[in-house]
Amino acid sequence: MRGVMRGLLLCGVLCFLALLWGCDGTPAVTNISNAESVEIPTNSLEKSGRSINILFAGIDKAANHTDAMMLISLVPDQKKISVLQLPRDTFYRGYGQPLRINQILSRESRNHITRSPEQRTTQMIAKLLGVSIDHYLFMDLNAFGALVDDIGGVPIDIPAPMYYDDPSQELKIDFPAGKTVLNGKKAQAFVRFRSEYITGDLGRLDAQKIFLSAFFDALLSKSDLKFASKLLKDIKGKTKTDLSLAELTDFVRYFAANRPFDDIRFMTLPGEATRYANKSGAWYYIPYKEASNALLAEYFAGGAFDTEQLTTDLRKQHFQNIYCTKGVGSRVYLKEDLKNLKIPRVHRKGSYGKL
């Protein structure tokens, strides 16, 4: 599926990439045209004494869907980062009909009111998750390949051979297992791939965790203002954020002073996929409410998850059975865990299934 290259992987960009975010006219967004001339203010992040939550979204411009969405939490004084992936197929019925969470931005873009659709989407996600979101970063996925090329590629250890061939998209993926360096084009293919994962999109999210960890290391190895200025030129006009220049540069100073940054945790909103009509119809991802609530409380200073029950359909018993699941824990991965992460696969070659 063209355009679903999930810039989520850019999340690894986390707060640090904040410096790189240029803007295109969104209120309260700052354009940075000459990063070398920016005077970095005294760092205040560690003095704040609280966690900072940032919503990152990668946008498929064709449909205006957020095909990559992550909540990133930074605890500056403890030097901790938590990254929560929100599956794009998460069920959402906030508009009186069954939708997916990645369609919220598109729906909000149709409303002509003062606040930007990015601001409203962020507020709706915050309410749904039961957390406070301090800032947002929305990026056009077309900037992803350029970012990977600018940092010289991403060294990665591919856990198993990856093969996909779809002439209709002029797309072929044929990666052997083992260590390699992914350029922008190959990185897009790696993070899109899901055709041989038994768990489909959840398998892809796990692969993206592996990529995010490697991408983050590669990015921080080059983190300085001169390099940031070059990256900015490639993504300028493709990103919207509400971070001010002072806040952006404060993030840069913090990450430059605290690398290597090893206490990074990756997780996915817990739940499972099901069809809308149980055995037929569209697939949706239904969160486990109890496990989601616990995860958000522990790592993102959350309050109460989904108080309006927008991620389930009360009329469908199989949705409710998943939503009300009790006693299920949540897997949290440290960077070291990702080196040995195994993604269940089917062993077939030449599949034309969905990416």
MONORJO-V949895 format. One line per field, one symbol per residue. ss: DSSP state (H for helix, E for strand, - for the rest). A space follows every 10 residues. Layout:
ss: ???
This chain:
ss: ------HHHH HHH-HHHHHH ---------- ----HHH--- ----HHHH-- EEEEEEEEEE ----EEEEEE EEEEEHHH-E EEEEE----E EE------EE HHHHHHHH-- ------HHHH HHHHHHHHH- ----EEEEEE HHHHHHHHHH ---EEEEE-- -EEEEEHHH- EEEEE--EEE EE-HHHHHHH HH----E--- HHHHHHHHHH HHHHHHHHHH ----HHHHHH HHHHH---EE E---HHHHHH HHHHHHHH-- ---EEEEE-- EEEEE--E-- --EEEEE-HH HHHHHHHHHH ---------- ------HHHH HHH------- --EEHHHH-- ----E----- -----
